[in-house]
Structure formats: structure tokens, C-alpha cells
Amino acid sequence: MIAPEQKARLTYDNILRLSDDPDVNNVIRFLREREIVHFQRFGECIRLCKEKMDAKNIYLTNPAFDTSKIQPRG
């Protein structure tokens, strides 16, 4: 997921080095900035997914597996 954004940024940087047309450069800069934002959002998404996967599921418990919640009968 992240590699395509990095490759696109590199391509845009190369185009900017070769181009001297201000109109083309403005469009390429916009596209490069968009790829940077996509890269950041993908990173945030991965971080949030990892946090959710590490969190305890409070909505579903299985007493057969979660023995710390079972009170001994006596």
C-alpha cells in the first residue's frame, strides 16, 4: 500500500527536475502533495487498525475461554 505512493512521489520529483513549464509544475506539485497526504492517511489507518486489534473486545466474551471473569462457586 505504501510503496506505490513513494514511487509516485519519486516520479513526480523526477518530472519536476525535467520540466520548466510553470503550469505543468503546478499540477505535478499538487499531485505530489496529494501522494504525501495519502501516505500519511495510510499510516494513520494502519496505526488505528493495530490499536483496535490490540484492544480487548468488551462486546463479546466467551466464559469457556475467559476464565479470569468466572467466579468460583461455593
N, CA, C, O and CB atoms as a CASP TS submission, in Angstrom:
PFRMAT TS
TARGET T0000
AUTHOR 0000-0000-0000
METHOD Language model
MODEL 1
PARENT N/A
ATOM      1  N   MET     1       0.816  -1.195   0.000  1.00  0.00           N
ATOM      2  CA  MET     1       0.000   0.000   0.000  1.00  0.00           C
ATOM      3  C   MET     1       0.855   1.252   0.000  1.00  0.00           C
ATOM      4  O   MET     1       0.569   2.203  -0.727  1.00  0.00           O
ATOM      5  CB  MET     1      -0.926   0.002   1.191  1.00  0.00           C
ATOM      6  N   ILE     2       1.880   1.258   0.793  1.00  0.00           N
ATOM      7  CA  ILE     2       2.674   2.468   0.945  1.00  0.00           C
ATOM      8  C   ILE     2       3.672   2.638  -0.201  1.00  0.00           C
ATOM      9  O   ILE     2       3.969   3.766  -0.595  1.00  0.00           O
ATOM     10  CB  ILE     2       3.408   2.445   2.275  1.00  0.00           C
ATOM     11  N   ALA     3       4.180   1.560  -0.727  1.00  0.00           N
ATOM     12  CA  ALA     3       5.190   1.635  -1.788  1.00  0.00           C
ATOM     13  C   ALA     3       4.704   2.393  -3.028  1.00  0.00           C
ATOM     14  O   ALA     3       5.482   3.160  -3.594  1.00  0.00           O
ATOM     15  CB  ALA     3       5.613   0.239  -2.187  1.00  0.00           C
ATOM     16  N   PRO     4       3.454   2.215  -3.479  1.00  0.00           N
ATOM     17  CA  PRO     4       3.020   2.972  -4.669  1.00  0.00           C
ATOM     18  C   PRO     4       3.060   4.485  -4.464  1.00  0.00           C
ATOM     19  O   PRO     4       3.405   5.224  -5.386  1.00  0.00           O
ATOM     20  CB  PRO     4       1.612   2.560  -5.056  1.00  0.00           C
ATOM     21  N   GLU     5       2.711   4.954  -3.263  1.00  0.00           N
ATOM     22  CA  GLU     5       2.754   6.395  -3.001  1.00  0.00           C
ATOM     23  C   GLU     5       4.194   6.905  -3.048  1.00  0.00           C
ATOM     24  O   GLU     5       4.455   7.989  -3.569  1.00  0.00           O
ATOM     25  CB  GLU     5       2.118   6.718  -1.631  1.00  0.00           C
ATOM     26  N   GLN     6       5.122   6.126  -2.507  1.00  0.00           N
ATOM     27  CA  GLN     6       6.531   6.535  -2.541  1.00  0.00           C
ATOM     28  C   GLN     6       7.053   6.555  -3.973  1.00  0.00           C
ATOM     29  O   GLN     6       7.797   7.457  -4.359  1.00  0.00           O
ATOM     30  CB  GLN     6       7.389   5.591  -1.678  1.00  0.00           C
ATOM     31  N   LYS     7       6.665   5.569  -4.746  1.00  0.00           N
ATOM     32  CA  LYS     7       7.098   5.522  -6.143  1.00  0.00           C
ATOM     33  C   LYS     7       6.516   6.695  -6.931  1.00  0.00           C
ATOM     34  O   LYS     7       7.208   7.292  -7.756  1.00  0.00           O
ATOM     35  CB  LYS     7       6.680   4.188  -6.790  1.00  0.00           C
ATOM     36  N   ALA     8       5.255   7.025  -6.683  1.00  0.00           N
ATOM     37  CA  ALA     8       4.630   8.156  -7.371  1.00  0.00           C
ATOM     38  C   ALA     8       5.319   9.461  -7.001  1.00  0.00           C
ATOM     39  O   ALA     8       5.545  10.310  -7.864  1.00  0.00           O
ATOM     40  CB  ALA     8       3.135   8.234  -7.033  1.00  0.00           C
ATOM     41  N   ARG     9       5.653   9.628  -5.734  1.00  0.00           N
ATOM     42  CA  ARG     9       6.357  10.852  -5.320  1.00  0.00           C
ATOM     43  C   ARG     9       7.694  10.975  -6.017  1.00  0.00           C
ATOM     44  O   ARG     9       8.067  12.060  -6.461  1.00  0.00           O
ATOM     45  CB  ARG     9       6.561  10.872  -3.804  1.00  0.00           C
ATOM     46  N   LEU    10       8.414   9.880  -6.116  1.00  0.00           N
ATOM     47  CA  LEU    10       9.706   9.889  -6.810  1.00  0.00           C
ATOM     48  C   LEU    10       9.521  10.254  -8.285  1.00  0.00           C
ATOM     49  O   LEU    10      10.306  11.023  -8.839  1.00  0.00           O
ATOM     50  CB  LEU    10      10.400   8.511  -6.681  1.00  0.00           C
ATOM     51  N   THR    11       8.497   9.708  -8.911  1.00  0.00           N
ATOM     52  CA  THR    11       8.205  10.035 -10.308  1.00  0.00           C
ATOM     53  C   THR    11       7.892  11.521 -10.458  1.00  0.00           C
ATOM     54  O   THR    11       8.389  12.173 -11.377  1.00  0.00           O
ATOM     55  CB  THR    11       7.027   9.187 -10.828  1.00  0.00           C
ATOM     56  N   TYR    12       7.072  12.054  -9.560  1.00  0.00           N
ATOM     57  CA  TYR    12       6.743  13.482  -9.626  1.00  0.00           C
ATOM     58  C   TYR    12       7.992  14.349  -9.416  1.00  0.00           C
ATOM     59  O   TYR    12       8.159  15.366 -10.089  1.00  0.00           O
ATOM     60  CB  TYR    12       5.674  13.832  -8.571  1.00  0.00           C
ATOM     61  N   ASP    13       8.855  13.956  -8.500  1.00  0.00           N
ATOM     62  CA  ASP    13      10.105  14.698  -8.287  1.00  0.00           C
ATOM     63  C   ASP    13      10.962  14.705  -9.549  1.00  0.00           C
ATOM     64  O   ASP    13      11.546  15.726  -9.911  1.00  0.00           O
ATOM     65  CB  ASP    13      10.897  14.092  -7.118  1.00  0.00           C
ATOM     66  N   ASN    14      11.029  13.555 -10.211  1.00  0.00           N
ATOM     67  CA  ASN    14      11.809  13.476 -11.458  1.00  0.00           C
ATOM     68  C   ASN    14      11.218  14.360 -12.549  1.00  0.00           C
ATOM     69  O   ASN    14      11.955  15.019 -13.282  1.00  0.00           O
ATOM     70  CB  ASN    14      11.880  12.029 -11.950  1.00  0.00           C
ATOM     71  N   ILE    15       9.902  14.375 -12.660  1.00  0.00           N
ATOM     72  CA  ILE    15       9.251  15.232 -13.651  1.00  0.00           C
ATOM     73  C   ILE    15       9.545  16.698 -13.350  1.00  0.00           C
ATOM     74  O   ILE    15       9.828  17.475 -14.262  1.00  0.00           O
ATOM     75  CB  ILE    15       7.725  14.981 -13.674  1.00  0.00           C
ATOM     76  N   LEU    16       9.479  17.076 -12.079  1.00  0.00           N
ATOM     77  CA  LEU    16       9.756  18.466 -11.709  1.00  0.00           C
ATOM     78  C   LEU    16      11.189  18.872 -12.055  1.00  0.00           C
ATOM     79  O   LEU    16      11.437  20.021 -12.421  1.00  0.00           O
ATOM     80  CB  LEU    16       9.504  18.672 -10.217  1.00  0.00           C
ATOM     81  N   ARG    17      12.118  17.949 -11.941  1.00  0.00           N
ATOM     82  CA  ARG    17      13.513  18.253 -12.294  1.00  0.00           C
ATOM     83  C   ARG    17      13.662  18.498 -13.797  1.00  0.00           C
ATOM     84  O   ARG    17      14.521  19.273 -14.218  1.00  0.00           O
ATOM     85  CB  ARG    17      14.442  17.102 -11.855  1.00  0.00           C
ATOM     86  N   LEU    18      12.835  17.846 -14.597  1.00  0.00           N
ATOM     87  CA  LEU    18      12.961  17.953 -16.048  1.00  0.00           C
ATOM     88  C   LEU    18      12.103  19.059 -16.660  1.00  0.00           C
ATOM     89  O   LEU    18      12.391  19.533 -17.759  1.00  0.00           O
ATOM     90  CB  LEU    18      12.601  16.644 -16.677  1.00  0.00           C
ATOM     91  N   SER    19      11.068  19.463 -15.964  1.00  0.00           N
ATOM     92  CA  SER    19      10.107  20.407 -16.542  1.00  0.00           C
ATOM     93  C   SER    19      10.470  21.852 -16.203  1.00  0.00           C
ATOM     94  O   SER    19      10.938  22.153 -15.105  1.00  0.00           O
ATOM     95  CB  SER    19       8.693  20.095 -16.045  1.00  0.00           C
ATOM     96  N   ASP    20      10.242  22.732 -17.171  1.00  0.00           N
ATOM     97  CA  ASP    20      10.400  24.162 -16.897  1.00  0.00           C
ATOM     98  C   ASP    20       9.106  24.924 -17.177  1.00  0.00           C
ATOM     99  O   ASP    20       9.095  26.155 -17.200  1.00  0.00           O
ATOM    100  CB  ASP    20      11.543  24.743 -17.739  1.00  0.00           C
ATOM    101  N   ASP    21       8.024  24.191 -17.387  1.00  0.00           N
ATOM    102  CA  ASP    21       6.708  24.796 -17.638  1.00  0.00           C
ATOM    103  C   ASP    21       5.997  25.012 -16.297  1.00  0.00           C
ATOM    104  O   ASP    21       5.708  24.038 -15.602  1.00  0.00           O
ATOM    105  CB  ASP    21       5.842  23.891 -18.590  1.00  0.00           C
ATOM    106  N   PRO    22       5.706  26.260 -15.917  1.00  0.00           N
ATOM    107  CA  PRO    22       5.066  26.529 -14.621  1.00  0.00           C
ATOM    108  C   PRO    22       3.708  25.864 -14.464  1.00  0.00           C
ATOM    109  O   PRO    22       3.364  25.423 -13.367  1.00  0.00           O
ATOM    110  CB  PRO    22       4.909  28.008 -14.431  1.00  0.00           C
ATOM    111  N   ASP    23       2.932  25.784 -15.535  1.00  0.00           N
ATOM    112  CA  ASP    23       1.611  25.148 -15.438  1.00  0.00           C
ATOM    113  C   ASP    23       1.738  23.656 -15.151  1.00  0.00           C
ATOM    114  O   ASP    23       1.011  23.114 -14.317  1.00  0.00           O
ATOM    115  CB  ASP    23       0.815  25.365 -16.733  1.00  0.00           C
ATOM    116  N   VAL    24       2.648  23.005 -15.833  1.00  0.00           N
ATOM    117  CA  VAL    24       2.885  21.574 -15.597  1.00  0.00           C
ATOM    118  C   VAL    24       3.415  21.376 -14.179  1.00  0.00           C
ATOM    119  O   VAL    24       2.981  20.469 -13.468  1.00  0.00           O
ATOM    120  CB  VAL    24       3.890  20.990 -16.646  1.00  0.00           C
ATOM    121  N   ASN    25       4.346  22.223 -13.775  1.00  0.00           N
ATOM    122  CA  ASN    25       4.937  22.085 -12.439  1.00  0.00           C
ATOM    123  C   ASN    25       3.895  22.251 -11.331  1.00  0.00           C
ATOM    124  O   ASN    25       3.942  21.547 -10.322  1.00  0.00           O
ATOM    125  CB  ASN    25       6.054  23.110 -12.253  1.00  0.00           C
ATOM    126  N   ASN    26       2.959  23.177 -11.519  1.00  0.00           N
ATOM    127  CA  ASN    26       1.912  23.363 -10.500  1.00  0.00           C
ATOM    128  C   ASN    26       1.052  22.112 -10.353  1.00  0.00           C
ATOM    129  O   ASN    26       0.722  21.708  -9.238  1.00  0.00           O
ATOM    130  CB  ASN    26       1.024  24.566 -10.858  1.00  0.00           C
ATOM    131  N   VAL    27       0.694  21.508 -11.465  1.00  0.00           N
ATOM    132  CA  VAL    27      -0.112  20.281 -11.420  1.00  0.00           C
ATOM    133  C   VAL    27       0.687  19.150 -10.767  1.00  0.00           C
ATOM    134  O   VAL    27       0.159  18.420  -9.929  1.00  0.00           O
ATOM    135  CB  VAL    27      -0.564  19.867 -12.850  1.00  0.00           C
ATOM    136  N   ILE    28       1.931  19.010 -11.144  1.00  0.00           N
ATOM    137  CA  ILE    28       2.768  17.934 -10.586  1.00  0.00           C
ATOM    138  C   ILE    28       2.979  18.148  -9.088  1.00  0.00           C
ATOM    139  O   ILE    28       2.961  17.184  -8.322  1.00  0.00           O
ATOM    140  CB  ILE    28       4.139  17.869 -11.316  1.00  0.00           C
ATOM    141  N   ARG    29       3.177  19.380  -8.662  1.00  0.00           N
ATOM    142  CA  ARG    29       3.327  19.656  -7.217  1.00  0.00           C
ATOM    143  C   ARG    29       2.053  19.274  -6.461  1.00  0.00           C
ATOM    144  O   ARG    29       2.115  18.697  -5.375  1.00  0.00           O
ATOM    145  CB  ARG    29       3.658  21.158  -6.976  1.00  0.00           C
ATOM    146  N   PHE    30       0.901  19.601  -7.044  1.00  0.00           N
ATOM    147  CA  PHE    30      -0.364  19.224  -6.418  1.00  0.00           C
ATOM    148  C   PHE    30      -0.466  17.704  -6.273  1.00  0.00           C
ATOM    149  O   PHE    30      -0.831  17.195  -5.213  1.00  0.00           O
ATOM    150  CB  PHE    30      -1.550  19.761  -7.239  1.00  0.00           C
ATOM    151  N   LEU    31      -0.140  16.988  -7.347  1.00  0.00           N
ATOM    152  CA  LEU    31      -0.218  15.526  -7.306  1.00  0.00           C
ATOM    153  C   LEU    31       0.766  14.947  -6.289  1.00  0.00           C
ATOM    154  O   LEU    31       0.449  13.991  -5.581  1.00  0.00           O
ATOM    155  CB  LEU    31       0.058  14.940  -8.696  1.00  0.00           C
ATOM    156  N   ARG    32       1.958  15.533  -6.224  1.00  0.00           N
ATOM    157  CA  ARG    32       2.955  15.064  -5.254  1.00  0.00           C
ATOM    158  C   ARG    32       2.452  15.291  -3.832  1.00  0.00           C
ATOM    159  O   ARG    32       2.586  14.410  -2.983  1.00  0.00           O
ATOM    160  CB  ARG    32       4.309  15.785  -5.466  1.00  0.00           C
ATOM    161  N   GLU    33       1.874  16.462  -3.562  1.00  0.00           N
ATOM    162  CA  GLU    33       1.341  16.736  -2.223  1.00  0.00           C
ATOM    163  C   GLU    33       0.197  15.789  -1.877  1.00  0.00           C
ATOM    164  O   GLU    33       0.060  15.362  -0.731  1.00  0.00           O
ATOM    165  CB  GLU    33       0.862  18.189  -2.126  1.00  0.00           C
ATOM    166  N   ARG    34      -0.617  15.467  -2.871  1.00  0.00           N
ATOM    167  CA  ARG    34      -1.716  14.524  -2.646  1.00  0.00           C
ATOM    168  C   ARG    34      -1.170  13.151  -2.256  1.00  0.00           C
ATOM    169  O   ARG    34      -1.725  12.494  -1.375  1.00  0.00           O
ATOM    170  CB  ARG    34      -2.600  14.410  -3.909  1.00  0.00           C
ATOM    171  N   GLU    35      -0.091  12.712  -2.903  1.00  0.00           N
ATOM    172  CA  GLU    35       0.511  11.426  -2.553  1.00  0.00           C
ATOM    173  C   GLU    35       1.069  11.441  -1.137  1.00  0.00           C
ATOM    174  O   GLU    35       1.000  10.436  -0.429  1.00  0.00           O
ATOM    175  CB  GLU    35       1.616  11.071  -3.544  1.00  0.00           C
ATOM    176  N   ILE    36       1.621  12.575  -0.722  1.00  0.00           N
ATOM    177  CA  ILE    36       2.138  12.695   0.641  1.00  0.00           C
ATOM    178  C   ILE    36       0.997  12.547   1.649  1.00  0.00           C
ATOM    179  O   ILE    36       1.136  11.860   2.660  1.00  0.00           O
ATOM    180  CB  ILE    36       2.862  14.053   0.834  1.00  0.00           C
ATOM    181  N   VAL    37      -0.131  13.200   1.361  1.00  0.00           N
ATOM    182  CA  VAL    37      -1.295  13.089   2.253  1.00  0.00           C
ATOM    183  C   VAL    37      -1.810  11.652   2.280  1.00  0.00           C
ATOM    184  O   VAL    37      -2.150  11.141   3.347  1.00  0.00           O
ATOM    185  CB  VAL    37      -2.423  14.053   1.804  1.00  0.00           C
ATOM    186  N   HIS    38      -1.872  11.002   1.135  1.00  0.00           N
ATOM    187  CA  HIS    38      -2.303   9.597   1.099  1.00  0.00           C
ATOM    188  C   HIS    38      -1.373   8.731   1.945  1.00  0.00           C
ATOM    189  O   HIS    38      -1.835   7.878   2.702  1.00  0.00           O
ATOM    190  CB  HIS    38      -2.339   9.075  -0.358  1.00  0.00           C
ATOM    191  N   PHE    39      -0.077   8.946   1.820  1.00  0.00           N
ATOM    192  CA  PHE    39       0.905   8.199   2.605  1.00  0.00           C
ATOM    193  C   PHE    39       0.636   8.386   4.101  1.00  0.00           C
ATOM    194  O   PHE    39       0.665   7.420   4.863  1.00  0.00           O
ATOM    195  CB  PHE    39       2.343   8.653   2.253  1.00  0.00           C
ATOM    196  N   GLN    40       0.376   9.623   4.518  1.00  0.00           N
ATOM    197  CA  GLN    40       0.113   9.907   5.931  1.00  0.00           C
ATOM    198  C   GLN    40      -1.181   9.249   6.385  1.00  0.00           C
ATOM    199  O   GLN    40      -1.231   8.681   7.476  1.00  0.00           O
ATOM    200  CB  GLN    40       0.048  11.419   6.175  1.00  0.00           C
ATOM    201  N   ARG    41      -2.229   9.316   5.569  1.00  0.00           N
ATOM    202  CA  ARG    41      -3.513   8.718   5.950  1.00  0.00           C
ATOM    203  C   ARG    41      -3.412   7.193   6.046  1.00  0.00           C
ATOM    204  O   ARG    41      -3.986   6.590   6.952  1.00  0.00           O
ATOM    205  CB  ARG    41      -4.602   9.109   4.939  1.00  0.00           C
ATOM    206  N   PHE    42      -2.681   6.567   5.111  1.00  0.00           N
ATOM    207  CA  PHE    42      -2.484   5.114   5.194  1.00  0.00           C
ATOM    208  C   PHE    42      -1.747   4.757   6.480  1.00  0.00           C
ATOM    209  O   PHE    42      -2.091   3.777   7.141  1.00  0.00           O
ATOM    210  CB  PHE    42      -1.698   4.595   3.963  1.00  0.00           C
ATOM    211  N   GLY    43      -0.746   5.538   6.835  1.00  0.00           N
ATOM    212  CA  GLY    43      -0.019   5.301   8.085  1.00  0.00           C
ATOM    213  C   GLY    43      -0.922   5.414   9.295  1.00  0.00           C
ATOM    214  O   GLY    43      -0.843   4.597  10.212  1.00  0.00           O
ATOM    215  N   GLU    44      -1.784   6.429   9.303  1.00  0.00           N
ATOM    216  CA  GLU    44      -2.736   6.588  10.403  1.00  0.00           C
ATOM    217  C   GLU    44      -3.712   5.419  10.454  1.00  0.00           C
ATOM    218  O   GLU    44      -4.046   4.930  11.533  1.00  0.00           O
ATOM    219  CB  GLU    44      -3.503   7.908  10.261  1.00  0.00           C
ATOM    220  N   CYS    45      -4.163   4.980   9.304  1.00  0.00           N
ATOM    221  CA  CYS    45      -5.099   3.857   9.239  1.00  0.00           C
ATOM    222  C   CYS    45      -4.466   2.586   9.800  1.00  0.00           C
ATOM    223  O   CYS    45      -5.095   1.854  10.564  1.00  0.00           O
ATOM    224  CB  CYS    45      -5.559   3.625   7.791  1.00  0.00           C
ATOM    225  N   ILE    46      -3.244   2.336   9.424  1.00  0.00           N
ATOM    226  CA  ILE    46      -2.545   1.148   9.933  1.00  0.00           C
ATOM    227  C   ILE    46      -2.389   1.228  11.443  1.00  0.00           C
ATOM    228  O   ILE    46      -2.589   0.237  12.145  1.00  0.00           O
ATOM    229  CB  ILE    46      -1.163   0.998   9.265  1.00  0.00           C
ATOM    230  N   ARG    47      -2.029   2.419  11.952  1.00  0.00           N
ATOM    231  CA  ARG    47      -1.882   2.595  13.398  1.00  0.00           C
ATOM    232  C   ARG    47      -3.212   2.352  14.107  1.00  0.00           C
ATOM    233  O   ARG    47      -3.254   1.650  15.117  1.00  0.00           O
ATOM    234  CB  ARG    47      -1.356   4.009  13.720  1.00  0.00           C
ATOM    235  N   LEU    48      -4.303   2.929  13.585  1.00  0.00           N
ATOM    236  CA  LEU    48      -5.613   2.736  14.208  1.00  0.00           C
ATOM    237  C   LEU    48      -6.060   1.276  14.166  1.00  0.00           C
ATOM    238  O   LEU    48      -6.636   0.772  15.130  1.00  0.00           O
ATOM    239  CB  LEU    48      -6.649   3.610  13.519  1.00  0.00           C
ATOM    240  N   CYS    49      -5.799   0.609  13.065  1.00  0.00           N
ATOM    241  CA  CYS    49      -6.162  -0.820  12.964  1.00  0.00           C
ATOM    242  C   CYS    49      -5.394  -1.644  13.987  1.00  0.00           C
ATOM    243  O   CYS    49      -5.960  -2.534  14.621  1.00  0.00           O
ATOM    244  CB  CYS    49      -5.884  -1.356  11.541  1.00  0.00           C
ATOM    245  N   LYS    50      -4.110  -1.352  14.147  1.00  0.00           N
ATOM    246  CA  LYS    50      -3.313  -2.079  15.144  1.00  0.00           C
ATOM    247  C   LYS    50      -3.833  -1.837  16.554  1.00  0.00           C
ATOM    248  O   LYS    50      -3.893  -2.761  17.365  1.00  0.00           O
ATOM    249  CB  LYS    50      -1.841  -1.666  15.056  1.00  0.00           C
ATOM    250  N   GLU    51      -4.212  -0.586  16.849  1.00  0.00           N
ATOM    251  CA  GLU    51      -4.761  -0.283  18.166  1.00  0.00           C
ATOM    252  C   GLU    51      -6.060  -1.039  18.402  1.00  0.00           C
ATOM    253  O   GLU    51      -6.273  -1.577  19.489  1.00  0.00           O
ATOM    254  CB  GLU    51      -4.993   1.219  18.314  1.00  0.00           C
ATOM    255  N   LYS    52      -6.930  -1.085  17.398  1.00  0.00           N
ATOM    256  CA  LYS    52      -8.204  -1.797  17.540  1.00  0.00           C
ATOM    257  C   LYS    52      -7.978  -3.290  17.716  1.00  0.00           C
ATOM    258  O   LYS    52      -8.679  -3.939  18.493  1.00  0.00           O
ATOM    259  CB  LYS    52      -9.100  -1.543  16.323  1.00  0.00           C
ATOM    260  N   MET    53      -7.007  -3.837  17.001  1.00  0.00           N
ATOM    261  CA  MET    53      -6.739  -5.273  17.101  1.00  0.00           C
ATOM    262  C   MET    53      -6.134  -5.625  18.455  1.00  0.00           C
ATOM    263  O   MET    53      -6.320  -6.741  18.941  1.00  0.00           O
ATOM    264  CB  MET    53      -5.801  -5.723  15.974  1.00  0.00           C
ATOM    265  N   ASP    54      -5.415  -4.690  19.069  1.00  0.00           N
ATOM    266  CA  ASP    54      -4.802  -4.943  20.371  1.00  0.00           C
ATOM    267  C   ASP    54      -5.764  -4.706  21.536  1.00  0.00           C
ATOM    268  O   ASP    54      -5.513  -5.165  22.650  1.00  0.00           O
ATOM    269  CB  ASP    54      -3.583  -4.069  20.538  1.00  0.00           C
ATOM    270  N   ALA    55      -6.856  -3.997  21.284  1.00  0.00           N
ATOM    271  CA  ALA    55      -7.807  -3.673  22.344  1.00  0.00           C
ATOM    272  C   ALA    55      -8.632  -4.912  22.704  1.00  0.00           C
ATOM    273  O   ALA    55      -8.862  -5.795  21.878  1.00  0.00           O
ATOM    274  CB  ALA    55      -8.734  -2.509  21.908  1.00  0.00           C
ATOM    275  N   LYS    56      -9.059  -4.942  23.946  1.00  0.00           N
ATOM    276  CA  LYS    56      -9.931  -6.036  24.369  1.00  0.00           C
ATOM    277  C   LYS    56     -11.314  -5.835  23.774  1.00  0.00           C
ATOM    278  O   LYS    56     -11.800  -4.709  23.667  1.00  0.00           O
ATOM    279  CB  LYS    56     -10.008  -6.122  25.915  1.00  0.00           C
ATOM    280  N   ASN    57     -11.930  -6.918  23.394  1.00  0.00           N
ATOM    281  CA  ASN    57     -13.285  -6.870  22.868  1.00  0.00           C
ATOM    282  C   ASN    57     -14.251  -6.895  24.047  1.00  0.00           C
ATOM    283  O   ASN    57     -14.430  -7.935  24.681  1.00  0.00           O
ATOM    284  CB  ASN    57     -13.558  -8.056  21.885  1.00  0.00           C
ATOM    285  N   ILE    58     -14.872  -5.757  24.343  1.00  0.00           N
ATOM    286  CA  ILE    58     -15.761  -5.697  25.508  1.00  0.00           C
ATOM    287  C   ILE    58     -17.186  -6.135  25.174  1.00  0.00           C
ATOM    288  O   ILE    58     -18.020  -6.274  26.069  1.00  0.00           O
ATOM    289  CB  ILE    58     -15.781  -4.286  26.073  1.00  0.00           C
ATOM    290  N   TYR    59     -17.465  -6.352  23.897  1.00  0.00           N
ATOM    291  CA  TYR    59     -18.821  -6.702  23.500  1.00  0.00           C
ATOM    292  C   TYR    59     -19.060  -8.204  23.425  1.00  0.00           C
ATOM    293  O   TYR    59     -20.209  -8.646  23.430  1.00  0.00           O
ATOM    294  CB  TYR    59     -19.130  -6.086  22.177  1.00  0.00           C
ATOM    295  N   LEU    60     -18.015  -8.976  23.357  1.00  0.00           N
ATOM    296  CA  LEU    60     -18.177 -10.413  23.194  1.00  0.00           C
ATOM    297  C   LEU    60     -17.182 -11.120  24.100  1.00  0.00           C
ATOM    298  O   LEU    60     -15.971 -10.960  23.950  1.00  0.00           O
ATOM    299  CB  LEU    60     -17.979 -10.837  21.711  1.00  0.00           C
ATOM    300  N   THR    61     -17.685 -11.883  25.017  1.00  0.00           N
ATOM    301  CA  THR    61     -16.814 -12.697  25.865  1.00  0.00           C
ATOM    302  C   THR    61     -17.315 -14.124  25.838  1.00  0.00           C
ATOM    303  O   THR    61     -18.514 -14.372  25.704  1.00  0.00           O
ATOM    304  CB  THR    61     -16.766 -12.155  27.322  1.00  0.00           C
ATOM    305  N   ASN    62     -16.423 -15.029  25.962  1.00  0.00           N
ATOM    306  CA  ASN    62     -16.752 -16.440  25.998  1.00  0.00           C
ATOM    307  C   ASN    62     -16.257 -16.982  27.337  1.00  0.00           C
ATOM    308  O   ASN    62     -15.050 -17.120  27.532  1.00  0.00           O
ATOM    309  CB  ASN    62     -16.115 -17.216  24.784  1.00  0.00           C
ATOM    310  N   PRO    63     -17.165 -17.291  28.260  1.00  0.00           N
ATOM    311  CA  PRO    63     -16.748 -17.755  29.586  1.00  0.00           C
ATOM    312  C   PRO    63     -15.863 -18.992  29.547  1.00  0.00           C
ATOM    313  O   PRO    63     -15.055 -19.198  30.452  1.00  0.00           O
ATOM    314  CB  PRO    63     -17.957 -18.043  30.423  1.00  0.00           C
ATOM    315  N   ALA    64     -16.000 -19.811  28.526  1.00  0.00           N
ATOM    316  CA  ALA    64     -15.170 -21.009  28.443  1.00  0.00           C
ATOM    317  C   ALA    64     -13.699 -20.653  28.222  1.00  0.00           C
ATOM    318  O   ALA    64     -12.810 -21.405  28.621  1.00  0.00           O
ATOM    319  CB  ALA    64     -15.667 -21.918  27.315  1.00  0.00           C
ATOM    320  N   PHE    65     -13.447 -19.528  27.599  1.00  0.00           N
ATOM    321  CA  PHE    65     -12.068 -19.110  27.340  1.00  0.00           C
ATOM    322  C   PHE    65     -11.575 -18.050  28.310  1.00  0.00           C
ATOM    323  O   PHE    65     -10.388 -18.008  28.634  1.00  0.00           O
ATOM    324  CB  PHE    65     -11.948 -18.590  25.936  1.00  0.00           C
ATOM    325  N   ASP    66     -12.473 -17.198  28.774  1.00  0.00           N
ATOM    326  CA  ASP    66     -12.077 -16.093  29.649  1.00  0.00           C
ATOM    327  C   ASP    66     -12.320 -16.500  31.093  1.00  0.00           C
ATOM    328  O   ASP    66     -13.310 -16.089  31.698  1.00  0.00           O
ATOM    329  CB  ASP    66     -12.858 -14.789  29.304  1.00  0.00           C
ATOM    330  N   THR    67     -11.436 -17.293  31.640  1.00  0.00           N
ATOM    331  CA  THR    67     -11.624 -17.834  32.977  1.00  0.00           C
ATOM    332  C   THR    67     -11.366 -16.797  34.070  1.00  0.00           C
ATOM    333  O   THR    67     -11.738 -17.034  35.219  1.00  0.00           O
ATOM    334  CB  THR    67     -10.717 -19.023  33.178  1.00  0.00           C
ATOM    335  N   SER    68     -10.758 -15.683  33.764  1.00  0.00           N
ATOM    336  CA  SER    68     -10.493 -14.668  34.792  1.00  0.00           C
ATOM    337  C   SER    68     -11.787 -13.998  35.233  1.00  0.00           C
ATOM    338  O   SER    68     -11.819 -13.404  36.310  1.00  0.00           O
ATOM    339  CB  SER    68      -9.502 -13.610  34.267  1.00  0.00           C
ATOM    340  N   LYS    69     -12.852 -14.070  34.446  1.00  0.00           N
ATOM    341  CA  LYS    69     -14.122 -13.425  34.786  1.00  0.00           C
ATOM    342  C   LYS    69     -15.065 -14.364  35.548  1.00  0.00           C
ATOM    343  O   LYS    69     -16.069 -13.912  36.097  1.00  0.00           O
ATOM    344  CB  LYS    69     -14.807 -12.928  33.519  1.00  0.00           C
ATOM    345  N   ILE    70     -14.758 -15.641  35.586  1.00  0.00           N
ATOM    346  CA  ILE    70     -15.647 -16.620  36.214  1.00  0.00           C
ATOM    347  C   ILE    70     -15.372 -16.650  37.702  1.00  0.00           C
ATOM    348  O   ILE    70     -14.230 -16.809  38.132  1.00  0.00           O
ATOM    349  CB  ILE    70     -15.463 -18.032  35.593  1.00  0.00           C
ATOM    350  N   GLN    71     -16.437 -16.495  38.490  1.00  0.00           N
ATOM    351  CA  GLN    71     -16.319 -16.561  39.933  1.00  0.00           C
ATOM    352  C   GLN    71     -16.491 -18.023  40.380  1.00  0.00           C
ATOM    353  O   GLN    71     -17.394 -18.717  39.911  1.00  0.00           O
ATOM    354  CB  GLN    71     -17.372 -15.632  40.618  1.00  0.00           C
ATOM    355  N   PRO    72     -15.630 -18.478  41.277  1.00  0.00           N
ATOM    356  CA  PRO    72     -15.794 -19.868  41.753  1.00  0.00           C
ATOM    357  C   PRO    72     -17.096 -20.013  42.548  1.00  0.00           C
ATOM    358  O   PRO    72     -17.485 -19.127  43.308  1.00  0.00           O
ATOM    359  CB  PRO    72     -14.579 -20.293  42.634  1.00  0.00           C
ATOM    360  N   ARG    73     -17.748 -21.150  42.351  1.00  0.00           N
ATOM    361  CA  ARG    73     -18.983 -21.427  43.084  1.00  0.00           C
ATOM    362  C   ARG    73     -18.626 -22.010  44.445  1.00  0.00           C
ATOM    363  O   ARG    73     -17.680 -22.786  44.576  1.00  0.00           O
ATOM    364  CB  ARG    73     -19.907 -22.403  42.288  1.00  0.00           C
ATOM    365  N   GLY    74     -19.379 -21.632  45.428  1.00  0.00           N
ATOM    366  CA  GLY    74     -19.014 -22.170  46.718  1.00  0.00           C
ATOM    367  C   GLY    74     -20.010 -22.090  47.753  1.00  0.00           C
ATOM    368  O   GLY    74     -19.768 -22.529  48.878  1.00  0.00           O
TER
END
